[in-house]
């Protein structure tokens, strides 16, 4: 059997994602290799596809494709074939970022020193390659105040606080492929996870809120890791956590009860410091609360500090973008509840991985920008650095509010219940998305998965669930994705009759067209670093009088928070807030694609809007974003050498 590495899998995914043939030149740019490599990789993949009687076909001058008449079933078979291979081959890391995570996991799991030669043998690479990868490992460890101690003839050993080691441990596992299989087979194979989950759920029922299913599983994982570490004598010392700040919390009492039950079940003695460790996980967990908000005392329920933080965030959004969400009670409560737990996560550097981050950035780019604005307010008020994952969760709450604002006048009665495992914010966003697509319905409630049986027959006509349900109930149920897809819309369409919205994009298109300027069009840019490209383009905008001296720094600060590469070879750098002297879009085409965050980029749109156009920002930003999702269009744009040809191509696909 031929081992398919990550590049080969990325190649087949890229070909499958196109409904039309795609050239080797385009594929080479996306994957960062030569056209010759693409041709060789296609031959390799075809050896595997031969098993199911399918081939990647090549049409000279047109590109590679898989016969579209074969339909979705063949696509699913191909995906299944590669997924099975991944399971059978044990996932030997191939790409540098995969090796880094593997090495990090190996170092954390090691009882003592681990030799770099051993790691090199496991990865089938040279010792010098491992030494190079270790530089990246050390950068990751720095985030948790952890270091590597190197001793000649012994190897390397992890040095640092046990709680930080566990947070780093959990983070590295979360970023690995086949996380659950890795977790069960290598780390906690002798710990009964289901028993831990049963004990934890039992005691969590005593809390005045429900925990989202994903966060419950995350908590159980942390407890399992803790038990495994305790068995090896790796305990969290009393004094590591500031007990006086959490001992009076309900979560600490529940953590104490969970620990008592765990001690009895697993016949181990769990040190006092571990109680605080579980308590801060409960304090940092995303809660699922859906209440009648008319009589809720927000400050009393989420805390005065968190309530004021929400007020400050919404005031800033209104000031910067003239979007007034300050009266949205669902947003105030939902975001307040989220921040109550998020602030604890940020304080203890508990990175709650956001599995939907990429989809959030792709589907809701403007709301992600609002999330970044919110993160600035949080940092200013608390001096806590907000990471991309948390910004994504905040963006979900804000997107739901923006959708509610749009849908406010579109009400008819059609009762639908939403069931979601990811938490209140995600459930609210899904509800708002459904309402946006089907304005004639009435969302009667959002529920965690385990409350599905509590939905009464007379309360809803239809249940939309993000989790598959095998048992049929009295209320019709449809399984949909957390991020609503076109297929989901069609599926729901069969059950709900309503008028659909067709937004007029002509206004945004006209406005967008006016922002392009031949004097701001540049090709053959030969720079390898995103920061250098941004400096170069912003300097030109400054010389030509479109922006002042502060513009460049604002764009660089925005880039530092989260890379503005959006995939498909495109980046849209822009400042934290609309602060240009004159609105414009600078265009830069690079000689060759470069690494920009986690993506390859060859086409750069530098977006600059001034104060008077800030209300148009969301429409312009989203419209530009949608246009450059067209893979064929972007490939053609990258080949244009003059402004007229570029603009003609740009507007050929509306």
C-alpha positions, 0 to 999 in steps of 0.5 A: 500500500502506498503511504499518502502524505498530507500533500497528496491528500490536500491535492485530491481534496483540492481537485474534488472541491472543483466542479471544473478542471483545474490546471497543474499551475494553479494546484502548484501555487496552492500547494507550494510545489512545482507543476512537475511535482503535481504531475508526479503526485497525480500518478501516485494518487491514481495508483490508489484510486485504481482500486475503486475504478476511478482516475484523475483525468487530464485534459491538455490545456484545460486541467485535471478533473474527476469525471463529474458524472460519477456524482457524490457517491464516488466522492464519498468513496474516495474520501472513505478510502483515504480516511481508512488509509489514515487509520491503518498507517498510524499517521506518521507525520510528514509535514513540518507542522505535523512533526512539531506537534508529534515531537511536542507530544513525545516530550511531554509524555516522556518520563524523563529524558528522551533522545533526539535520535529516538524521535528521529527514528520514529519519524523516519527523518534525520537528527538534524531535521528533528533539531530544526523542528525543536526550534519551533517546539520551543516557541510553542512551549514559551506560550506556557512558560515551559523550557527544554533542558538539553543534556549531552548523552541523555537528550532533552527534558521538559521543565516547567509548572505541572499545570502549564504542562497539562494545558500545553499537553491538551493543546498539542493533542487537540491540534493533532489529527485523529485526536480521539484515537491518539488520546485513547491509544497512547495517553489514557489507555488505562483510564476509563473515560466513560466512568469519568464522564458519568461521575462528572455529569452527575455532579454538574447537575448541581450547578445552576447552568448546563455545560455544552457537550463539547466542553463537557468532553473537554473537561473529561479529557483534562480529568483523564489526563490529570489522573494519568499524570497523578499516577506517575507522581506528576501533581499540581502543587498547592499554591500554583493556583490562587485559591482565595479567588476560587474557593468561594465559587460554586464550581470549587465545591462541585470540583471537590465532590467530583474529586471525592468520587474519582478517588473512590472509583479509581482508588487513588489519592488526589492532592488538594491542588487538583481540586483547584485545577478542576475548578478552574476548568469549570470556571472556564467552561462554556455554559449553555443557558437559554432563559427568558431574558425580559426580567433578567438582571444582567449585571447580577447574573453574569457579574458587574465586571462582565456586564460592563465589558459587554457594554463597552464592547457594544458601545465601541462597535457602534462608535466605529461601525455605526452598528447599534446592538446595545439593546439586543438582550440576547446578545448582552446575556449570551456574550456576558455568560461567554465572557464570564468563562472566557476571562477565566480561560484567558487568565490561566491560559487555557486555550479552548480550541475552536473547531469552527474557527476556519469556517467562522473566518470564511463565512462571517469575515465581518463579524470576525472583525467585530470580534477583533474589535471586542478583543481590543476592549478586553485587552484594554480592560484586563490586560489579557491577550485574546487568541484567535479561538476566543475571537471566533467564539465572540464573533459567533455571538455578534454574527447572531446579533447582526442577523437578528437585527436584519430579521427583526421585521420578518416575523411569521409563526412557524415553530422550530427548535434548535438542538446544538452541542457547541454552546449557547453562542453557536446555537444562537448563531445557527438560529439566526442563520435559519431565520435569515434563510427562512424569515417566516419561521419562529425559533421556539428555543435552543437546547443542548443535545441531552435536553432533546426529550424535553421538547414538548409535542405542542411546542415545535413543529420541527427540530433542527439538530447538529447531532445525528439522532437515531431514534425517531421521536414524535416531532420531525427532526432534521440533521444539519451542520453547525455552519449552515450549508446550501445542502442544509438549506435545501433540506430544510426547504422541503419542510418549511414554506417561506419567502426567500431573501435576495439581497441586491448586491449592485450597490456594493458592487458599484461602491467596490468598483469605485475603490480601485485605482490604476495608481494602486496596482502593482505586479511582480512583487518579489518579497517573501514576508507578509510584513514587508509586503504590507509595509511596501503597499501602505507606504505607497498609499501614504505617499499618494495621500490616501492614508496618514502615517498611523495607517501602516502600524494599524494594519500591522497590529491587525495582522498580528492578531490574526493573519488576513490570508483567507485561503485561495491565494488571497490576503485582505490586509486592513487596519483595526478600524477605518482610518484612511484619509481617502477610501481605496483598495491597493492591489498587489500581485506577487511573483510567487506565492508565499506563506502567509499565516497558514495559507499561501498567498499571491494576490493581496488586496489592501483595504483602506476606508475612511470615516465616512465610509465605515458604515459600508465596511461590512458590505464591501468587506463581505462582497470582496471576500465572496468574489475572491472565493472563486478559484478560477477567477483568482488564478486568472487574476494572478496572471494579469499584468495591467490594470485594465485586464485585471479589472475586466477579469475581476468583474467577469464573475459577479 
